[in-house]
């Protein structure tokens, strides 16, 4: 076999392998666990039957939303605060470790952990002004 012909076959083979890998990666990213997406939506809908629900005297869970790509978002309102009265970065830093620990240890979230669900915690003030979002991705809770 001539060197040019051999190089062409190697490039074609490599192209096929890279193409197959790209297709598999795209399927995983865009079509991961389609059955669980539906389960996640049902779970959010079920949780919303109890919403709004006070978590404590300052925090109300307004609703949960299943977003594309295996993301579950919890939407909270800090019912006694307005944005200007808060140190948002300090509050976010104070809340994140507790949220992460809860995700790691709560037996009710095991199925979510097993399916590598990203869990978002969105906060707004009593006037419905967005404050911040804490996003806990699988790489954070799998450590």
C-alpha positions in Angstrom: 0.0 0.0 0.0 1.3 3.4 -0.9 2.1 5.9 1.9 -0.5 8.4 0.6 -3.2 5.8 0.4 -2.3 4.5 3.9 -2.5 8.1 5.4 -5.9 8.6 3.7 -7.2 5.3 5.3 -5.8 6.3 8.7 -7.5 9.8 8.5 -10.8 8.2 7.4 -10.6 5.7 10.3 -9.8 8.5 12.8 -12.5 10.6 11.4 -15.0 7.8 11.8 -13.9 7.2 15.4 -14.1 11.0 16.3 -17.5 11.3 14.6 -18.9 8.4 16.5 -17.5 9.8 19.7 -19.1 13.2 18.9 -22.5 11.6 18.2 -22.4 9.6 21.5 -21.3 12.7 23.4 -24.2 14.8 21.9 -26.7 12.1 22.7 -25.5 12.0 26.3 -25.6 15.8 26.7 -28.9 16.5 24.9 -30.8 13.2 25.4 -29.5 12.0 28.8 -32.1 10.0 30.8 -35.2 11.1 28.9 -37.3 8.9 31.2 -35.8 10.6 34.2 -36.6 14.1 32.8 -40.3 13.1 33.0 -39.8 11.7 36.6 -38.1 15.0 37.5 -41.1 17.0 36.1 -43.5 14.8 38.1 -41.4 15.3 41.2 -41.5 19.0 40.8 -45.3 19.0 40.2 -45.8 16.8 43.2 -43.7 19.2 45.4 -45.6 22.2 44.1 -48.8 20.8 45.6 -47.4 21.9 49.0 -46.2 25.3 47.8 -45.9 28.0 48.8 -44.4 26.5 52.0 -42.5 28.3 54.8 -39.1 26.8 55.4 -38.5 29.1 58.4 -39.8 32.5 59.5 -37.8 34.3 56.7 -37.8 31.8 53.9 -40.7 30.6 51.7 -40.4 27.9 49.0 -42.6 29.3 46.3 -42.3 26.4 43.8 -40.0 24.0 42.1 -39.4 23.7 38.3 -37.8 20.9 36.3 -35.6 22.5 33.7 -34.1 20.8 30.6 -30.9 18.9 31.0 -31.7 17.3 34.4 -31.9 20.5 36.4 -34.3 20.9 39.3 -34.8 24.5 40.5 -36.2 25.5 43.9 -37.5 29.1 43.9 -37.4 30.8 47.3 -38.5 34.2 48.6 -36.9 35.9 51.6 -40.2 37.3 52.9 -38.8 39.8 55.4 -36.0 41.4 53.3 -35.4 43.7 50.4 -32.3 43.5 48.2 -30.8 46.8 49.5 -30.8 45.6 53.1 -28.8 42.4 52.4 -25.2 41.6 51.9 -25.9 39.2 49.1 -22.4 37.6 48.7 -22.2 36.9 52.5 -25.7 35.4 52.5 -24.9 33.2 49.5 -21.6 32.0 51.0 -23.4 31.3 54.3 -26.2 29.2 52.6 -24.2 27.2 50.1 -22.4 24.8 52.4 -25.6 23.8 54.2 -27.4 23.3 50.8 -24.5 21.2 49.5 -24.4 19.1 52.7 -28.2 18.5 52.5 -27.9 17.3 48.9 -25.0 15.0 49.8 -26.8 13.4 52.8 -30.6 13.7 52.3 -31.9 10.2 51.5 -34.8 11.7 49.6 -32.4 13.1 47.1 -30.6 9.8 46.4 -32.4 9.3 43.1 -31.5 12.8 42.0 -27.9 12.2 42.9 -27.9 8.8 41.1 -29.2 10.6 38.0 -26.7 13.4 38.3 -29.3 16.1 38.6 -28.1 19.7 38.9 -30.0 21.4 41.7 -30.5 25.2 41.6 -31.6 27.4 44.5 -33.0 30.7 43.3 -33.7 33.5 45.8 -35.7 36.7 45.5 -36.6 39.4 48.0 -40.1 40.2 49.3 -40.6 42.5 46.3 -39.8 39.6 43.9 -36.4 41.1 43.0 -33.9 38.4 42.1 -31.1 38.1 44.7 -28.9 35.2 43.7 -28.7 31.6 42.4 -26.9 28.7 44.0 -26.3 25.9 41.5 -25.1 22.6 42.9 -23.8 20.4 40.0 -23.1 16.7 40.2 -19.3 17.4 40.4 -19.9 19.3 43.6 -22.0 16.7 45.5 -20.1 13.7 44.2 -16.9 14.6 45.9 
